[in-house]
């Protein structure tokens, strides 16, 4: 396994961990009162968009050549941090409501 494949594998595992957090948020949304549900859905929409962007970066990395994947690493890291931070903020914000 090359460095690129190992990098991809690590980030796929991280993405699956965040998927678990997102599923918890979805469950909270289904149990929330109608007024709070709107806030939950808005938060989830932003999370879904960032999750999809991170997954697309992972796919680009997986399909890139051995030499070009290093250039994609920065974009993936940025997408990953953005998604992770958005999930953390949403979890905190939705716990309050």
Steps between C-alpha positions, in 0.01 A plus 500: 500500500639835398491821696208631293292189572579518871405868505174419323423218742557721805273772365229252405504373859474857628211567264318192630549624858342832407220313324418351839478848653282617212265205552464597866407852392245357258346295784479811718331682214229236477433528873502879519195717527384663179655841574840349582483264204544792259829595667615138491421463131688820417806377690479158336477653153828684552660184636384291204647752255837500674498122541438456128781744420740304722394172343554643151852606601564145626380358169727739309790388714420133447491541123805723476840386391780434743659834421192723488336387824735714707347808341151383594595442862465868596147523362400182677643620830312830468172322418556256785562774760200698375272196530635398840462852640148535359392172663650603835327838489168341404521244781568776751234732361232232483569377854400843625160490329 
